[in-house]
Amino acid sequence: MNYLLAKQISRIAIASITLTMASSAYAQKVRRITTFAKGTAINASAPDSIALSRNSIWVSYTNGADSTGLHGSSTIVQYKLNGEVRQTYTIAGSVDGLKVDPRTGRVWALQNQDGNSTLSVINPKTHTVSGPIPYAVKSSTQGYDDVVFRCDQVFLSYTNPVAPTDPTIQLLQNGSNPLAVTSVLLKGATGTNLATGQPNQPTTQNDPDSLKLTPTGDLVLSSGDDGQLIFVEKPGGPDQSVSFLTLLDPSTGLAVSGLDDAVFATAREGTFYLADTNNNRVLKIEVDHVPVGALFASVGSLNELTVVDIHTGLTTPLVSHLKGPHGLEFVPHTDDDDENDDE
């Protein structure tokens, strides 16, 4: 959760927005597509995760760094809303997960998603980086990919599961150092298939990746190579429930692959920020006439930003001809947006 989204969530809660409100009849229109940022301008490459804070867009460029931390470093850039660079940071390893802690305003940079994971925390006020902070349980073949802040809870996606009992989402124990976790979701979890309505169906979680928060406070885990989104309602609680949706290529009817971020539109007008990774750029995509609650995803096998039918999983292109789309965020347009770019 972030400042720009938090203002809209309160409105949505009042209106009781739920997943089922997303319709297959979409009328959204792309008004303008511009290049928000280029990696070449800062001598960086491969933009990946995007995060939002008050009047800033944060982007992680992984620069080809090894995903287990054996070599290389990532460049983290804080941009103004007009694309001007505020600050840059260099962090060792591959920073695949990037989120702003709404409680503190500090930026969490998750390093080395496929092994030897650590956490670094950026303080935007002092322009300093703390860490790397180790995890209590270390692995050279598994790691932490993404993070979500939900009230006072911190959830992490965990990669490369092998056995059905391997965790794919974990809950961080607040205040722990080294970072200790408890399991919330396992690879072998079952849930309701949103496309069929059938309960107790097996999820497919061979490639846990991005972790997002829905406007109603649920978790959304992307299993990239499987093309599946796993929704966890009331995560970590005794009444936790799981549902899932497999995204489908309309030309084949088969599951997509290379699924990365997925976000819900929280206003009828707004802006998507999308990492067009292999084109080494971040796109700014302005849209209107968007159904509130519509689901969008960046899909590598299609090289598209797609609209997802929550009832079937079928995808429809919103923006095509991308190259390896990854990080995705939606910023709603509201009349009372604070556009003060000095903060």
Summary of the structure (lengths in Angstrom):
residues: 343
radius of gyration: 18.4
end to end distance: 18.9
largest distance: 51.2
contacts: 1243
relative contact order: 0.17
helix: 7%
strand: 48%
